[in-house]
Amino acid sequence: MSDQQITLKPNDKTQTESCCAGSESAQTASRDNPADIRAEVQNHYGEVAALQLTGNASSDCCGSDLYAGEDLSQLPDAAVNSSRGCGNPHAIASLQPGETVLDLGSGGGLDVLLAARQVGPSGYVYGVDMNDRMLELARRNAAKAGAANVEFRKGDLEDLPLPDGTVDMIISNCVVNLTPDKSKALAEAYRVLSPGGRLAISDIVVDGDLSGLPVSEEQIRAGLSWAGCIAGALTISELNRLLQEAGFEEIEVTIEQRYTPDDFNGEIPTTLAGLRPEVVQDLLQRFTSSGIQARKPRG
Ligand SMILES: C[S@@+](CC[C@H](N)C(=O)[O-])C[C@H]1O[C@@H](n2cnc3c(N)ncnc32)[C@H](O)[C@@H]1O
């Protein structure tokens, strides 16, 4: 435990570029107030989508560099450039022709379009997102890509607009951390999966916990942005517990990347500026981009 004590400024938000880039719009969201969280997330991703829809977005951002093994060349620029994931769920999903897939928080549609290619014409891919502008962007991208086996539905992860037991595979890229009630979101994922169906998602999770630092977990989370995919990240043990409580088995969490100050574009979050560099490094590297897999029992 460090003997250094600092005071965090709760309104001074920041977030990592590797997940949800460039948010000057990130606002204070009280962790205790789901409506505040939703509003912050809606505002931020609405702006991300609007920039793409109006052609005003820069292309030097985003999560598309995470798709090393995928062929992005045939996809619309706006789908690639609007990517705000923190991993590549396709690397762990092993989608098969004919499968029905659901992408939770489908954003501009990149993962849906990649999945559509893999499941082929006999398969089908649903994208669910709560943001109208993201849905408009995703539908425009799907039309440009000529994808006939995809559909984007408006909905919340905590109340999915799909019937029980209808999906073979759920993918998602950096969205579960954004939901206020993760227990509900995972229960909904379980509900819509068919028996034996699988979950393969990328998300930010905390390795270990946020103790042993000169600031409390509450202060750390209050000082970071929820829309930036950091403040709402579960610990790996919380995630395991919630997946088990939802009914999942064969749960596997694989750490793929640990965050460093460089992932904040060289700018240490100002809320952490009073901490020694090695303490900041220790804190940030507990936040990881991880691959999360689980299965609904066959019945
Ligand atoms: C970090 S972005 C990721 C988008 C996409 N998965 C990607 O990799 O580019 C988060 C997306 O999830 C959506 N989202 C956030 N919380 C949601 C919720 N509770 N229900 C539905 N969509 C949500 C946002 O509108 C946004 O489009």
The ligand as an ORCA input file, in Angstrom:
! r2SCAN-3c Opt
* xyz 0 1
  C     -18.248      1.407    -27.123
  S     -19.471      1.522    -28.361
  C     -19.182     -0.007    -29.186
  C     -19.918     -0.132    -30.475
  C     -19.549     -1.377    -31.280
  N     -19.764     -2.579    -30.518
  C     -18.134     -1.297    -31.760
  O     -17.337     -2.177    -31.436
  O     -17.806     -0.346    -32.456
  C     -20.948      1.218    -27.427
  C     -22.250      1.084    -28.215
  O     -23.185      0.443    -27.369
  C     -24.388      1.178    -27.329
  N     -24.938      0.979    -25.975
  C     -24.391      1.382    -24.817
  N     -25.138      0.978    -23.774
  C     -26.185      0.292    -24.305
  C     -27.307     -0.375    -23.732
  N     -27.502     -0.420    -22.411
  N     -28.181     -0.974    -24.570
  C     -28.007     -0.925    -25.925
  N     -26.968     -0.305    -26.511
  C     -26.065      0.299    -25.712
  C     -24.007      2.603    -27.650
  O     -25.085      3.331    -28.180
  C     -22.872      2.403    -28.643
  O     -23.336      2.310    -29.957
*
